[in-house]
């Protein structure tokens, strides 16, 4: 039984035709590249906010702001970072999304169910 593999698109998706059935296969390197790009895309912004806020605070740029305002800013960035990590962690399907010339996982479509809270 012969298998015919043909690169079908720029996303690294391969088409396998065997006995009249067509299946899409994804090259493992493509999956790793897409996942790495997606993680970087998702985590860069909130991590930058956290790092910049801490650095500016250390340099005295928030001297006229109450500590609670700085704490809220840091908590919001941390919550955004945690939400994005959760989306990446729930990915179960190779569903693509194109953004600014990059191929990313569509985390809204790729995710599985959210984990049930563990009783305390």
C-alpha positions in Angstrom: 0.0 0.0 0.0 1.6 3.2 -1.1 1.4 6.5 0.8 1.6 9.7 -1.1 2.7 12.7 1.0 2.3 16.2 -0.4 3.1 19.5 1.3 -0.2 21.3 1.0 0.4 24.8 2.4 2.7 27.3 4.2 1.5 26.1 7.6 3.5 22.8 7.2 0.4 20.7 6.8 1.0 17.5 4.8 -1.7 15.6 3.0 -1.6 11.8 3.1 -3.6 9.9 0.6 -4.0 6.2 1.2 -6.6 4.0 -0.5 -8.7 7.0 -1.5 -8.7 8.5 2.0 -7.1 11.9 2.7 -5.6 12.7 6.1 -3.8 15.8 7.1 -0.5 15.3 8.9 1.6 18.1 10.5 5.3 18.0 10.6 6.6 17.9 14.2 8.9 20.8 13.6 6.0 22.9 12.4 4.0 22.1 15.6 7.0 23.2 17.7 7.5 26.4 15.8 3.8 27.3 15.9 3.6 26.5 19.6 6.8 28.5 20.4 5.5 31.5 18.4 2.1 31.3 20.1 3.7 31.2 23.6 5.9 34.2 22.8 3.0 36.1 21.3 0.7 35.4 24.3 3.2 36.0 27.1 5.3 38.9 25.9 2.8 41.7 26.6 1.8 40.9 30.2 5.4 40.0 31.1 6.6 43.3 29.7 4.0 45.2 31.8 5.2 43.3 34.9 8.9 43.9 34.3 8.5 47.5 33.2 6.2 48.4 36.2 8.7 46.8 38.6 11.7 48.6 37.0 10.0 52.0 37.0 8.8 51.5 40.6 12.4 50.6 41.6 13.6 53.8 39.8 11.2 55.9 41.8 8.8 56.8 38.9 5.7 56.0 41.0 6.7 58.0 44.1 3.5 60.1 43.8 1.2 57.1 43.4 -0.2 55.2 46.4 1.2 51.7 46.7 -2.3 50.2 46.2 -2.4 51.6 42.6 1.0 50.0 41.8 -0.2 46.8 43.4 -3.4 46.8 41.3 -1.3 47.4 38.1 0.9 44.4 39.0 -2.1 42.2 40.0 -3.8 43.0 36.6 -0.7 42.1 34.6 -0.2 38.9 36.7 -3.9 37.9 36.2 -3.6 38.5 32.4 -0.4 36.4 32.3 -2.1 33.6 34.3 -5.1 33.7 31.9 -2.9 33.5 28.9 -0.9 30.6 30.3 -4.2 28.8 31.0 -5.2 29.2 27.4 -1.9 27.8 26.1 -2.1 24.9 28.6 -5.6 23.9 27.5 -4.6 23.6 23.8 -5.6 20.2 22.5 -6.1 20.8 18.8 -3.9 22.1 16.0 -6.2 24.9 14.9 -4.3 27.8 13.2 -4.7 31.5 13.2 -2.7 34.0 11.1 -1.6 37.2 12.8 0.8 39.8 11.3 2.5 37.3 9.0 2.9 34.7 11.8 1.1 31.3 12.1 -0.2 30.8 15.7 -2.5 28.4 17.4 -6.0 29.7 17.6 -6.3 29.3 21.4 -10.0 30.0 21.4 -10.6 27.0 19.0 -7.7 24.8 20.1 -8.5 24.6 23.8 -10.0 21.8 25.6 -12.3 22.1 28.6 -11.1 24.2 31.6 -9.9 22.2 34.5 -12.4 21.7 37.3 -11.4 23.5 40.5 -9.8 21.1 43.0 -11.6 21.1 46.4 -9.5 22.5 49.2 
